[in-house]
Amino acid sequence: MRIMVQKFGGTSLSTVQAREHVLRHIKRELEAGLSLVIVVSAMGRRGEPYATDTLLDWAAQNGNSLSAREKDLLLCCGEIISATTLSSLLEYENIPTTVLTGAQAGFVTDDNFGNARILDVRPVRVLEQLQKGRVVIVTGFQGQTESGDFTTLGRGGSDTSATALGAALHAEMVDIYTDVNGILTADPRIVEDARPLTVVSYAEICNMAHQGAKVIHPRAVEIAMQSQIPVRVRSTFADSEGTLVTHPEGFQDVQTGIVDRYVTGIAYVSNVTQITVDVPGGADRLQLKVFKTMAENSISVDFINVTPSGVVYTVFDSDSEKAIQVLQEIGLKPHSLSGCAKVSVIGGGINGVPGIMARIVESLTLADIQILQSADSNTTIWVLVKKEDMVQALRALHASFELHL
């Protein structure tokens, strides 16, 4: 049995016209002889009646007192509405379907309500229904604890559901349908000549997702990478192949040949604050104290530079006031710079290549953009800039590495 998992996001299901496109994609794969598992998100975005954010707003307007457990019960409703709506449309087309909740599909999670992690996927019922020739529609974004409580997987949870299910079923492919035509070299709302990528590695897209690209959730990519399941990011509203996410050995295809590039894309995270703490004398102890204090107060830290004389790192602007306060409470004197942005240059070919950092510095210097901080890994070089310089920085780096070609 050849199995494909298709995931359709909220915008793919929110209108009659969009759902017609979804039906077309499903019929095409069925005609190709594939057994289909469809993972769905809640319909639409905030303001539309069944969207996840609309349900959260409803709870806030009616007492705003739901516990995390009960809130997850409410949020599971959005995907159930999507799944049963799609089932009705397919049955009308004489395509037999079975709808399964995340729990019924075999998703076992921990009890971290609102942001649960998948512990196991036991797709017994999914396989039973596929063997009967039925299309199985699974509610994404949700699972169940061993004790039977419903849970949700946090933002991007339907992507994670799709790749986890694909891995458990040993699917040939996981197709993630969205409202953009694959993964682009940069955010097209900022960089007008950003272009779609034919193929990217798991590591590249995982870094792009972590650094602000919102096309696919990084947890979903990590699961696909561990199980070596290929993923395509495609547009619901077009018939193009989109972007294939695979291991580097899979980069050769009949259309593009060997992909040889240093830089794949440029991403960004805005609205961050740079915090500097000078800790002369007994630095190692005070450095430990800084990060333990952040952890104890549930403040996420990023872009960390540690030196013998102190630490520099970033937090989200929304956490900056609390971060400064708790550091002052333990006797430190932090300095902060709010309204910053982290710009990332990402590519599987940058490791060990001379001149990449020089080109980054040159392009930003020529654009009169100050670099506040930098760091690097095997596939990414980050620079921190002032938020007002972010757009120009993205455009300058995109042009410098000729990503528009």
C-alpha positions as CSV (number, residue, x, y, z in Angstrom):
1,M,0.0,0.0,0.0
2,R,1.4,3.4,-1.1
3,I,0.5,6.0,1.5
4,M,0.6,9.7,1.2
5,V,-0.2,12.2,3.9
6,Q,-1.7,15.5,2.9
7,K,-2.0,18.4,5.3
8,F,-4.4,21.3,4.7
9,G,-4.1,24.5,6.7
10,G,-6.8,26.8,7.9
11,T,-6.7,29.1,4.8
12,S,-7.0,26.0,2.6
13,L,-10.4,25.1,4.1
14,S,-11.9,28.5,5.0
15,T,-13.9,29.2,1.8
16,V,-16.0,27.3,-0.7
17,Q,-13.5,28.1,-3.4
18,A,-10.5,27.0,-1.3
19,R,-12.2,23.7,-0.4
20,E,-12.8,23.0,-4.1
21,H,-9.0,23.2,-4.6
22,V,-8.5,20.8,-1.7
23,L,-10.9,18.3,-3.3
24,R,-9.0,18.6,-6.6
25,H,-5.7,17.8,-4.9
26,I,-7.2,14.8,-3.1
27,K,-8.8,13.4,-6.3
28,R,-5.6,13.7,-8.2
29,E,-3.6,11.6,-5.7
30,L,-6.4,9.0,-5.5
31,E,-6.4,8.7,-9.3
32,A,-2.6,8.1,-9.0
33,G,-3.3,5.0,-6.9
34,L,-2.3,6.4,-3.5
35,S,-3.9,5.7,-0.2
36,L,-4.6,9.0,1.5
37,V,-4.5,10.3,5.0
38,I,-5.6,13.9,5.3
39,V,-4.6,16.0,8.3
40,V,-6.6,19.2,8.8
41,S,-6.3,22.4,10.8
42,A,-9.1,24.6,12.1
43,M,-10.7,26.8,9.4
44,G,-9.5,30.3,8.8
45,R,-7.9,32.9,11.0
46,R,-8.9,35.1,13.9
47,G,-12.4,36.6,13.3
48,E,-13.6,33.6,11.2
49,P,-16.1,31.5,13.3
50,Y,-14.2,28.3,13.7
51,A,-10.6,29.5,13.8
52,T,-8.4,28.6,16.8
53,D,-7.8,32.2,17.8
54,T,-11.6,32.9,17.5
55,L,-12.2,30.1,20.0
56,L,-9.6,31.5,22.3
57,D,-11.3,34.9,22.0
58,W,-14.6,33.3,22.8
59,A,-13.2,31.9,26.0
60,A,-11.7,35.2,27.0
61,Q,-15.1,37.0,26.5
62,N,-16.9,34.4,28.6
63,G,-15.2,34.5,32.0
64,N,-11.6,34.0,30.8
65,S,-11.2,31.3,33.5
66,L,-10.7,28.1,31.6
67,S,-7.9,25.9,32.9
68,A,-5.3,24.7,30.4
69,R,-6.9,21.3,30.3
70,E,-10.4,22.6,29.6
71,K,-9.0,25.1,27.0
72,D,-7.6,22.2,25.1
73,L,-11.0,20.6,25.0
74,L,-12.4,23.8,23.5
75,L,-9.6,24.1,20.9
76,C,-10.1,20.5,19.7
77,C,-13.5,21.6,18.3
78,G,-12.0,23.6,15.4
79,E,-10.2,20.7,13.7
80,I,-13.2,18.4,14.3
81,I,-15.4,20.9,12.3
82,S,-12.8,21.0,9.5
83,A,-12.5,17.3,9.3
84,T,-16.3,16.6,9.3
85,T,-16.9,19.3,6.7
86,L,-14.2,17.8,4.4
87,S,-15.7,14.3,5.0
88,S,-19.1,15.5,3.9
89,L,-17.8,17.1,0.7
90,L,-15.8,13.9,-0.2
91,E,-18.8,11.6,0.5
92,Y,-20.9,13.8,-1.8
93,E,-18.3,13.0,-4.5
94,N,-18.7,9.2,-3.7
95,I,-15.3,9.0,-2.0
96,P,-15.6,7.0,1.2
97,T,-14.1,8.6,4.3
98,T,-13.5,8.0,8.0
99,V,-12.8,10.9,10.4
100,L,-10.5,10.2,13.3
101,T,-9.6,12.6,16.1
102,G,-5.9,12.8,17.0
103,A,-6.6,10.5,19.9
104,Q,-8.4,8.0,17.7
105,A,-5.6,8.2,15.2
106,G,-3.2,7.1,17.9
107,F,-1.4,10.3,19.0
108,V,-0.2,9.8,22.6
109,T,1.2,12.9,24.2
110,D,2.4,14.2,27.5
111,D,0.1,16.3,29.7
112,N,1.6,19.7,28.9
113,F,-1.7,21.2,27.9
114,G,-1.5,23.8,25.2
115,N,1.9,22.7,24.0
116,A,2.0,19.0,24.4
117,R,4.7,16.8,22.9
118,I,4.1,13.6,21.0
119,L,5.3,10.6,22.9
120,D,4.1,7.9,20.5
121,V,1.9,7.4,17.4
122,R,-0.1,4.2,17.2
123,P,-2.0,4.4,13.9
124,V,-3.8,1.1,14.2
125,R,-7.2,2.5,13.3
126,V,-5.7,4.6,10.5
127,L,-4.3,1.5,8.8
128,E,-7.5,-0.5,9.3
129,Q,-9.5,2.2,7.4
130,L,-6.9,2.6,4.7
131,Q,-7.0,-1.2,4.1
132,K,-10.7,-0.8,3.6
133,G,-10.1,1.7,0.8
134,R,-11.2,4.7,2.7
135,V,-9.7,8.2,2.8
136,V,-8.8,8.8,6.5
137,I,-9.2,12.4,7.7
138,V,-7.4,13.1,10.9
139,T,-7.8,16.2,13.1
140,G,-4.4,17.8,13.4
141,F,-2.9,19.8,16.3
142,Q,-4.2,17.3,18.9
143,G,-3.7,14.1,20.8
144,Q,-4.5,12.4,24.1
145,T,-2.6,11.6,27.2
146,E,-2.3,8.0,28.5
147,S,-5.0,8.8,31.0
148,G,-7.4,10.0,28.3
149,D,-7.2,13.8,28.4
150,F,-7.4,15.7,25.2
151,T,-4.3,17.8,24.4
152,T,-3.2,20.3,21.8
153,L,0.3,20.5,20.3
154,G,0.8,24.3,20.2
155,R,1.4,26.6,17.2
156,G,2.2,24.6,14.1
157,G,0.8,21.5,15.6
158,S,-1.0,20.3,12.5
159,D,2.3,20.3,10.6
160,T,3.7,18.2,13.4
161,S,0.7,15.9,13.3
162,A,1.2,15.3,9.6
163,T,4.9,14.5,9.6
164,A,4.6,12.3,12.8
165,L,1.8,10.4,11.1
166,G,3.8,10.1,7.9
167,A,6.7,8.7,9.9
168,A,4.5,6.2,11.7
169,L,2.8,5.0,8.5
170,H,6.1,5.0,6.5
171,A,4.4,7.2,4.0
172,E,6.0,7.9,0.6
173,M,5.5,11.6,1.0
174,V,4.0,14.3,3.2
175,D,2.5,17.2,1.3
176,I,2.0,20.4,3.4
177,Y,-0.5,22.6,1.6
178,T,-0.6,26.3,2.4
179,D,-1.4,29.7,0.8
180,V,2.1,30.2,-0.7
181,N,3.8,28.5,-3.5
182,G,6.4,26.6,-1.5
183,I,9.4,27.9,0.4
184,L,10.8,31.2,-0.8
185,T,14.3,32.7,-0.4
186,A,12.9,35.4,1.8
187,D,9.6,36.9,2.9
188,P,8.0,38.2,-0.3
189,R,6.2,40.9,1.6
190,I,9.6,42.5,2.3
191,V,11.9,41.2,-0.5
192,E,9.9,41.6,-3.7
193,D,12.2,39.5,-5.9
194,A,12.2,36.5,-3.5
195,R,11.9,33.4,-5.5
196,P,10.5,29.9,-4.7
197,L,13.0,27.1,-3.9
198,T,12.8,23.8,-5.8
199,V,14.5,21.8,-3.0
200,V,16.0,22.4,0.4
201,S,17.6,20.2,3.0
202,Y,15.9,19.3,6.3
203,A,18.6,21.3,8.2
204,E,18.2,24.4,6.0
205,I,14.4,24.6,6.3
206,C,14.6,23.7,10.0
207,N,16.9,26.7,10.5
208,M,14.7,28.9,8.4
209,A,11.6,28.0,10.4
210,H,13.4,28.6,13.7
211,Q,14.6,31.9,12.4
212,G,11.2,33.3,11.5
213,A,10.1,31.7,8.2
214,K,6.5,30.6,9.0
215,V,5.8,28.2,6.1
216,I,6.3,25.0,8.2
217,H,6.9,24.4,11.9
218,P,10.4,23.4,12.9
219,R,9.2,20.5,15.1
220,A,7.5,19.0,12.0
221,V,10.7,19.2,10.0
222,E,12.7,17.6,12.8
223,I,10.4,14.6,12.9
224,A,10.6,14.3,9.1
225,M,14.4,14.5,9.2
226,Q,14.7,11.8,11.9
227,S,12.5,9.4,9.9
228,Q,13.8,10.5,6.5
229,I,10.3,11.1,5.2
230,P,10.3,13.6,2.2
231,V,8.1,16.6,2.6
232,R,6.7,19.0,0.0
233,V,5.4,22.4,0.8
234,R,2.9,23.3,-1.8
235,S,0.2,25.9,-2.7
236,T,-3.4,24.8,-2.3
237,F,-4.3,27.2,-5.1
238,A,-1.8,25.9,-7.8
239,D,-0.7,22.6,-9.3
240,S,3.0,23.2,-9.0
241,E,5.2,20.8,-7.1
242,G,6.3,23.4,-4.6
243,T,9.4,22.9,-2.5
244,L,10.8,19.4,-1.7
245,V,12.4,19.1,1.7
246,T,14.7,16.1,1.8
247,H,18.3,15.1,2.7
248,P,21.1,16.6,0.6
249,E,21.6,13.3,-1.3
250,G,18.0,13.8,-2.7
251,F,18.9,17.2,-4.3
252,Q,19.3,15.8,-7.7
253,D,16.1,15.8,-9.7
254,V,15.3,15.7,-13.4
255,Q,14.5,19.3,-13.6
256,T,17.2,21.1,-11.6
257,G,20.2,18.7,-11.6
258,I,22.6,19.1,-8.8
259,V,21.8,22.1,-6.5
260,D,25.1,23.8,-5.6
261,R,24.7,26.9,-3.5
262,Y,26.2,28.5,-0.4
263,V,23.2,30.4,0.8
264,T,19.6,29.2,0.6
265,G,17.6,32.0,2.2
266,I,17.3,35.0,4.5
267,A,15.0,35.0,7.5
268,Y,14.3,37.3,10.4
269,V,12.8,37.6,13.8
270,S,11.7,41.1,14.8
271,N,10.7,42.7,18.1
272,V,13.6,41.5,20.3
273,T,15.6,43.2,23.0
274,Q,19.3,42.9,23.5
275,I,20.4,42.5,27.1
276,T,24.0,43.0,28.2
277,V,25.2,42.0,31.7
278,D,28.7,42.8,32.7
279,V,29.9,40.4,35.4
280,P,33.6,41.1,36.2
281,G,35.0,38.9,39.0
282,G,33.6,35.4,39.6
283,A,32.2,35.6,36.1
284,D,31.3,31.9,35.7
285,R,29.1,31.9,38.8
286,L,27.3,35.1,37.8
287,Q,26.9,33.9,34.2
288,L,25.2,30.8,35.5
289,K,23.0,33.0,37.8
290,V,21.9,35.1,34.8
291,F,20.6,32.1,32.8
292,K,19.2,30.2,35.7
293,T,17.2,33.4,36.6
294,M,15.8,33.6,33.0
295,A,14.9,29.9,33.1
296,E,13.2,30.1,36.6
297,N,11.1,33.0,35.2
298,S,10.2,31.2,32.0
299,I,11.9,33.8,29.8
300,S,13.2,32.4,26.5
301,V,16.7,33.5,25.6
302,D,18.4,33.5,22.2
303,F,21.4,34.8,20.4
304,I,23.7,34.1,23.3
305,N,27.3,35.4,23.5
306,V,29.3,34.5,26.7
307,T,32.7,36.1,27.4
308,P,34.9,36.1,30.5
309,S,33.6,39.6,31.3
310,G,29.9,39.1,30.8
311,V,27.0,37.9,28.7
312,V,24.9,39.3,25.8
313,Y,21.7,37.7,24.7
314,T,18.2,38.6,23.4
315,V,14.7,38.1,24.6
316,F,11.4,39.0,23.0
317,D,10.4,42.7,23.6
318,S,7.3,41.4,25.4
319,D,9.6,39.7,28.0
320,S,12.2,42.5,28.3
321,E,10.7,44.4,31.2
322,K,10.4,41.3,33.3
323,A,13.9,40.1,32.3
324,I,15.4,43.4,33.5
325,Q,13.4,43.4,36.7
326,V,14.4,39.9,37.8
327,L,18.1,40.6,37.0
328,Q,18.0,43.8,39.1
329,E,16.4,41.8,41.9
330,I,19.5,39.5,42.1
331,G,21.8,42.5,42.3
332,L,22.9,42.8,38.6
333,K,22.9,46.0,36.4
334,P,21.7,44.9,33.0
335,H,21.7,47.2,30.0
336,S,19.0,46.8,27.3
337,L,18.4,47.8,23.8
338,S,14.8,47.2,22.7
339,G,13.4,47.3,19.2
340,C,16.0,45.0,17.5
341,A,15.7,42.3,14.8
342,K,17.7,39.1,14.2
343,V,18.5,38.6,10.6
344,S,19.7,35.2,9.5
345,V,21.7,34.0,6.5
346,I,21.0,30.3,6.1
347,G,22.6,27.7,3.8
348,G,23.9,24.2,4.0
349,G,27.0,25.2,2.0
350,I,28.3,28.0,4.2
351,N,30.3,25.9,6.7
352,G,34.0,26.3,6.1
353,V,33.6,28.6,3.1
354,P,35.9,31.7,3.4
355,G,34.3,35.0,2.7
356,I,30.7,34.5,3.7
357,M,30.9,36.7,6.8
358,A,33.0,39.2,4.9
359,R,30.2,39.5,2.3
360,I,27.6,39.9,5.0
361,V,29.6,42.7,6.7
362,E,30.3,44.4,3.4
363,S,26.7,44.4,2.3
364,L,25.5,45.8,5.6
365,T,28.3,48.4,5.8
366,L,27.5,49.6,2.3
367,A,23.9,50.0,3.4
368,D,25.0,51.9,6.4
369,I,23.6,49.3,8.8
370,Q,25.2,48.8,12.2
371,I,25.7,45.2,13.3
372,L,25.0,45.0,17.0
373,Q,25.9,41.3,17.5
374,S,26.7,38.2,15.5
375,A,26.9,34.5,15.9
376,D,27.1,31.5,13.6
377,S,26.5,27.7,13.3
378,N,27.2,25.1,10.6
379,T,24.2,26.4,8.5
380,T,23.4,29.8,9.8
381,I,25.0,33.2,10.4
382,W,23.0,35.6,12.5
383,V,23.3,39.4,12.9
384,L,21.4,41.6,15.2
385,V,20.4,45.0,13.8
386,K,18.1,47.8,14.9
387,K,14.5,47.1,13.8
388,E,14.4,50.2,11.6
389,D,17.3,48.7,9.6
390,M,15.7,45.2,9.3
391,V,14.0,45.7,5.9
392,Q,17.1,47.2,4.3
393,A,19.3,44.5,5.8
394,L,17.1,41.7,4.3
395,R,17.1,43.3,0.9
396,A,20.8,44.0,0.9
397,L,21.8,40.4,2.0
398,H,19.3,38.9,-0.5
399,A,20.9,40.9,-3.3
400,S,24.4,40.3,-2.1
401,F,24.0,36.5,-2.3
402,E,22.1,36.8,-5.6
403,L,19.2,34.8,-4.3
404,H,16.9,36.5,-6.8
405,L,18.6,34.6,-9.7
